[in-house]
Amino acid sequence: MDKHPRREELLSKVKLLNPNENDNTNYDAIIEFVLDKVVSDVSNYTHLAIQELPEGLDHTIIGLCTQLIATHDYLGTGNLTNVDTLNEGDTSVKFKSPASIYVELQGVNSLTDDYLMQLNQFRVVKW
């Protein structure tokens, strides 16, 4: 898979906006996976190769990463940190494994209506 030419810069900005507040041991892997997924999704949507994504999309990519991390609570910063199921009778809590988080993340469409207008400005129409 091709890497985004400004990947390290984007990674540092995504990390700045999504700090590792819970000392998540999988923090770096999650952030890197989210960034790579969003970059790939943006590339597929705009029909531009990853290496050709313009700098004008960097803020949109960072915003999409931050939104994806927050809405799916991949860093476990919410009240129910990585809880998969919760039962009340005889109290039972089952947590998501890092592997299940990655599987769930792969199936998520990271491009939301909030960002399609920005992405459409860079989209190349294929015939």
ABEGO torsion letter per residue (X at the ends): XBBBAAAAAAAAAAAAABBBAAGBAAAAAAAAAAAAAAAAAAAAAAGBBAAABBAAAAAAAAAAAAAAAAAAGAAGABABBGBABBBABGEBBBBBBAAAAAAAAAABBABBAAAAAAAAAABBBBX
